[in-house]
Amino acid sequence: MTIMVTGAKGMIGSCLVKELLDTGYDVVGIDRNGDEVRGGNYCHYKVDLADKERLQNIVACNKVDRLIHLAALAHSQNGRKYSWEDYRHLNVECAVNVFEAAGERPVLFISTVDVFGFTKGSVSVDTEPRPISHYAKSKKLAEDECKKLAHYTIFRFSPVYTEKVKRDIQKRYYLRYPDLVYQIGKGTEYEVLNVKKAVKTMAKWCESSPKNDIQIIKDDKPMFTPDYIKAEKEAGRAKLVLRFPKWTVVVGYVILKGITGENKYTYLLNKAVHPLKTREKTEVKH
């Protein structure tokens, strides 16, 4: 089969392209970056996803069988702050262009567990999303558009990391990289996702029949912050560890949330006080 991957030059996309090629698929990569390459088992196109007509032509000309939509605006880069209009354009409007180009072809859309927003206790795919950030809100809107397709799967990824790129999980224990870290109580467990498992799961999807469902993708074992802090110290980083009793963080969270409400700042504290815990499906109570 021929698989199209958007965001092919990104951290996850580049690993996925390699995995698919090693598995034996023909791959069409789409990204705003990189030199265009045609021929062989891999073709790369430098494309703005706003260009709907070119997307449709690439899909048709390469006889694409399935699409994996990874490309997205996630967080601010190089200090630049993005507006809601930026997120809506890149994560929703451009996603719709990809979905329309797919037509009847199966689509795998990569979303995020951030769509759950404020949580207390465990959640499943049946839990009603309450997105807070622009990123999460735009991903939820794109999920809604994806559900209109004839054949789709939505993966909600936990924070993804590689052995070299750990910025998303370092936010859970670093105040200032690489010297200042923090630990709440005896430590906190967070659900994360190694990029190796992420790409294996996406490649496996190419072999299956889409069930028009949503799945949460995470590592089998959660990260435990004291273990990561210990490893950082052994590597010569994390020179100063600030330890906060959990009750002080909980009290601060309750007070701040009571004063300012649910917003992006209290959402960050919510992650520390009530780390996301997911389960496969909602338990039926009799």
N, C-alpha and C positions, 0 to 999 in steps of 0.2 A: 504493500500500500504506500501511498504518498501522503505524508502528514505535513500540514502547514503549522508552523509555530510562530506566533507573534511575540515580539520582545525577545528575539532569538539571540541578541548580543548581551542581554542582561545576565545577572548573576545566576539565576535559575535557568533562564532560557539557553544559555551557552552550554550548561551541563546537560540539559534535556536534549539538545540537538546531538551532542556526542553520544548519549545513551541510545537514541533512536537509530543513529547511523550504525552504531556497534551492533544493534539488534537486527539490522538488515533492512530497515525502512528507507525509502527515498524521502528526503526532507526538503521542504521549502521554508526558508527562514525569512521573516519580515521584521524589519527594525528601522528606526530613524538613523541608526549608525551603521558603520561598516561599508566596505567596498562591495559592489555588486558582483556576484559570481554566478555564472550560468553553466550548466552541464554536469555530468556525473551524478552521483547520488545526492549531492547537495547543491541547491540553488539559493542564493541570498539576494534579496531585493531591498534596496534602500527606499522605504515608502513612508509617507505620512498617512496614518490611518484615516485621516479626514478625506483622503482621496478615494472615495467610494468606487468610482469607475475603474481605477487602476487595480484596486483590490479584487474586484469581480473578474477582471481580465486575467490576473495572475492565477486565481483559483481555477478558472476555466482552461487556460493554456497549459497548466501543469497537471491537469486532471487530478486535482487534490481529492482525496477520499475522506479525510477527517481534518478538523482544525482544533488546535489547542491555543486558547487565547490567554496569554500571560501578560502582554504589554499593559502597563498601567502607570499612572502617576501615584506614587505611594507617599513620599514624605518630602519635606523641603530639602533642597540641595544647594550646597555652597552658600548657605545663609539666606537664600532666596525664599520668600514666603509666597505660597500660591493661594489664589482666591477660590471661592466656591465655583466660579465660572470656569476656572482652569480645570478643576477636578471633574466638573460635569462634562466639559467638552471631551477631555481625554479618556475618562473612565466610563462615561455613559454613551455619549454621542458616537465616539469612535468605536466603542464596543458594538453598538447597533450596526454600524457599517460592516464590521466583521461578521456579525450574525446574518445580515442580509446577503453578504457574499457567500456564506456557507450554503444558503438555500436549504435543501433537504439533507445535507451532509451532517453527520454527527459532530457536535461541538462539545469540547471540554472547556469550561470556563473556570478560571482560578480566582476565587474570592478569598475572604479573610474571616477569621473568627472575631475580628474587631466588630463585625456587624451586630454581635450580641450586646455591645455596649455595657452598661452597668449590670453587674450580675452579683448574686449572692447565692451560694449553693451551686449545684451542678446543672448543666444545660445539655440539650441535645438538638438535633436538627429540627425538632418539632417546636423548640422554644421560640417565641416571638422575638425577632430582632429589635433592638433599640439602639441603633447606631448613633454615635455622638460626633466623631470627627468628620471632616469633609471627606476624607478618604473612605471611611466606613460607610457613610451615607451614599456616596457615589457607587460603591461596590454593591450595596443593596439594591439600588435602582437598576444597575446593570444585571444583577441576578433576576430581577423581575422581567427584564427584556429577554433574557436568555430562556426563561420558562415558556416563552411564546413559540419557541422552536419545536419542530417535530421530534428531534432526537438530541437530547442534551444530557450532560452531567455537570454538576457544580461541585467543585472541591473547595471547602473552606480551610485554608492553610493556617496552622499555628505559626508563630514567628519562625522564619527560616534562617538557618545559619550554615556556614561551611566551616571547615577547619581553620580557614584564614579570615573569613569575614563573619564576625560575630556581633556586629553593631546592634542588631535588634534584640539579642538576648543580653548584651552588656548593659543595656538600659535598665535591666532588672537588678543590677548590683553595683554599677559604677555611678558615682556622682560626678567625677571628672577623670576621664581616662588619660593616662594609665596609672595614676597614683592614688586617687581617693575613691574608696569603695564603701558601701554600707551594708549592714545586715540587720534585718528586723527579727527580734526575738531569737529563737534557736535556728532560724533560717526559713526560707520560703521555697515552695515547690512551684515551678511554672511549666506549663505544657509548651513544648517547642518542637521544631521539625528540622531534622538534618536534611540537607539538600539531597543526599544520596537516597533517602527514603522517598523524598518528594518526586524525584525523577523516575525511580523504579515504579512508583504508584501510577504516574502519568503514562509511562510506557506500557504498563499492564492494561491500562484503560483502552489502549489502541487494539487490544486483542479481544475485548469484550463487547457485548451489545449494550448500548446506553439504556439505562432504566428510567430516564427522566427524573433523576433524584438528586439529593444533596448529600454530600459526605464530609465529615470532619476528618482531616488528615493531620496526624501528630505522631511523635515518637512513642514507642511502647512505654518508655520510662521517662518521667518528668525530670527536668533539671532541678538540682537542689543547690541553692545559692552558696552555702558553705563549701561545698565541693569545688565549685568554680572559683571561689575566692582563694581557696588553698592552692589550686593549680596556678592562678595568676601570681600569687606570692612566690611560688617556686620558680616562676619564669622571670622574677625580678620586677614584677609590676605590683599593683595593689599594695603600696608601701604603708598606707594609713587606712585602717579599718574603723569606721564609726559604727557602733552598735547601739540600736535603739530598742528599748523594751516595746513589745508589740502593743501594749495598752496605750502608750503615748501616741503611736501612729494612728490607732483606731480613734482615740479621742480627737486628735487633730483633724482627722478625716470627717468625723461626724459634725464637728463645729464648722469647718470650712464649707461642707456641703449644705449645712443648714443656713449659712449666711449667703452663699453665692449660688446654690442650686447645682443642678447637674450640668457640667460644662467640661471642656477639654482638660481643665486643670484638676478638677476633682476626679475626673475619669482616671488620670494617672495615679492618684492616690488610691482609687478604688481597686486598681490592679494589684497594688501592694497589700491592701487589706483583705480583698476578696479575689485572689487569683482565679482565673478562669478554669473551671473543671468541667470537662465534657464527658458525655456518655453516648453510647450508640443510638439509643432511642428513648423516648419517654416511657417510663414505667406506667403500666395501667393499674390503677388502684380500684379494688373491688369493695 
